[in-house]
């Protein structure tokens, strides 16, 4: 197991941001993994996902957006977020060039990845994973945040919870279906947007859910790569 701290430029000429390359000895694939809007790459959820993916033979390149790197509370303007995604994908490939590459992230990080891919395909990326796609603000159902997905060309995996207040499943399911065979959704019963579940209701822990997310993602990677 190798864990390497990395710095890369989010934008040419701009300050560098941090990343962590978490690479198990038996790594078969690599994913460039972006954090959500409110918590950075060192949040317990992100670290746990990286560890669980490693147990499934998946290396992760977790990275920061500039606002999180500088300690600001508000996300950067969208052009900078998208540029960071593209730079992170390039940096991930540069540090592990022999591993097939995927991309995605938690909530906002996943959506910024697909927005970047909608502008122009991300070089070398075999597929995009959304760990809780943020379809709409809580209490304000809508589908506008998904309109760009039709412009992407890569396979897409949506991992969603049934109690996610940022993505009502009755709105998201038709979107995934319209994307055709390249899109798939895996639903986790009772999980909220942070993938917490009620043990009394489900008999499961958040750790169990993280293992499920990692196993489903790793299985999907394997299917796509043959």
Protein Blocks (a to p, Z undefined) as FASTA:
>chain_A
ZZddddddfbghiacddddddddfklcbdcdddddfkbcfkbmklmmmmmmmmmnopacd
ddddfklmnopabdcdfklmmmmmmmmmmmmmmmmmmbccdeddehjlmmmmmmmmmmpc
cehiabdcdehiafbaehiacfklmmmmmmpmbdcdddddfklckbcfklmmmmmmmnom
mbccdddehiafkopacfklnopafklmmmmmmmmmmmmmmmmnZZ
